[in-house]
Amino acid sequence: MTQYLSRRAATITPYVAGEQPAGSDIIKLNTNENPYPPSPKALCVLQAFAGERLRLYPRPDGGSLRSAAAKVYGLSEDHIFCGNGSDEVLGLAFQAFFDGDVAFPDITYSFYPVWAELYGISYKLVPLNADFTIPVDDMRGNGVVFANPNAPTGIALGRSDIERILQNNSDHVVIVDEAYASFGAGTVAPLIPQYPNLLIVSTMSKSHALAGLRVAFAIGQPHLIEGLMRIKDSFNSYPLDMVAQETAAAALLDEPYCAAMSEKIIATRENTIKRLADIGFRVLPSSANFVFASHPQASAAALKEYLADNGIYVRHFNKPRIYDYLRITIGTDAQMDKLI
Ligand SMILES: Cc1ncc(COP(=O)(O)O)c(C=O)c1O
């Protein structure tokens, strides 16, 4: 019944998140979560949290998380904006920086067109090359956004290509969504002092195994952070609760733990790519914690169903160009054995 809905709510096509099936026996390889637990130091902070403090509002700027991110990236705090998952930070960034004609790849994170439509921002889709790489010189608009590595392909652009996109769009903000940067591609944060139009969005959901806490941040020069603050303070001043701020800060500062988990995932990924290739899959080169694979004889939709019937959840996108592919999150070695 749409009679009570605004025109916007009635006509929008919302993003469809991967399933969160219940059950302890299932192998969940469909939403790029980390198979390992969060940092033990973060879990200590969480357990020691004194609940009576919750009568107060949290710090509106992310507090200790903002300081931790500034320290880890070697920048001052006015370069950091903290939010409730990168979905929120990206949504705020669309409102802060784009008026229309924003460019992003035709195959990328499928939330980008949803925000554009929700906020009435026109967009142009830049078709990926036949090998699913981003055509660097075609990435031009009144604003640009892409994921590096891209999702769901897993393919990363190098730093010089990203600089080219920044230079080709010097009058507009270029958002680099680094959700999966810790699994090989690395961050382009060292470019921030040079590029006033660069905004990086980084999440703690994947590399820090904190998808359930909903924490992310953006990194950019202070005038961009100011723009995000203006939108945040016109919508929800306190996007991150105290527990999230303090737990995430401890996880972020535990750099050796995060690096060791990412190394393990990268080793499992490379092994999985070989094993999938051995049984006839075409697998794109991945710099992420997932692989994108197709098989010449088996339909991806049927494989997804077959795997789900056997308790293994992977992601299939019913979309042109990628209909034959499955996106498979890298789990533990034992989970990948079962998948193969
Ligand atoms: C490319 C990309 N960006 C952003 C997100 C959102 O992450 P979160 O809201 O958990 O920070 C995802 C989640 O899968 C993603 O794949």
PDBQT file of the ligand as one rigid body, heavy atoms in Angstrom, charges set to zero:
ROOT
HETATM    1  C1  LIG A 401      32.566  -1.184  -2.064  1.00  0.00    +0.000 C 
HETATM    2  C2  LIG A 401      31.817  -1.113  -0.777  1.00  0.00    +0.000 A 
HETATM    3  N1  LIG A 401      31.698   0.068  -0.175  1.00  0.00    +0.000 NA
HETATM    4  C3  LIG A 401      31.032   0.191   0.990  1.00  0.00    +0.000 A 
HETATM    5  C4  LIG A 401      30.452  -0.900   1.604  1.00  0.00    +0.000 A 
HETATM    6  C5  LIG A 401      29.675  -0.690   2.879  1.00  0.00    +0.000 C 
HETATM    7  O1  LIG A 401      30.373  -1.080   3.984  1.00  0.00    +0.000 OA
HETATM    8  P1  LIG A 401      29.932  -0.661   5.455  1.00  0.00    +0.000 P 
HETATM    9  O2  LIG A 401      28.670   0.125   5.374  1.00  0.00    +0.000 OA
HETATM   10  O3  LIG A 401      29.773  -1.948   6.190  1.00  0.00    +0.000 OA
HETATM   11  O4  LIG A 401      31.060   0.162   5.974  1.00  0.00    +0.000 OA
HETATM   12  C6  LIG A 401      30.542  -2.154   1.010  1.00  0.00    +0.000 A 
HETATM   13  C7  LIG A 401      29.916  -3.315   1.666  1.00  0.00    +0.000 C 
HETATM   14  O5  LIG A 401      29.879  -4.414   1.221  1.00  0.00    +0.000 OA
HETATM   15  C8  LIG A 401      31.247  -2.268  -0.210  1.00  0.00    +0.000 A 
HETATM   16  O6  LIG A 401      31.344  -3.442  -0.841  1.00  0.00    +0.000 OA
ENDROOT
TORSDOF 0
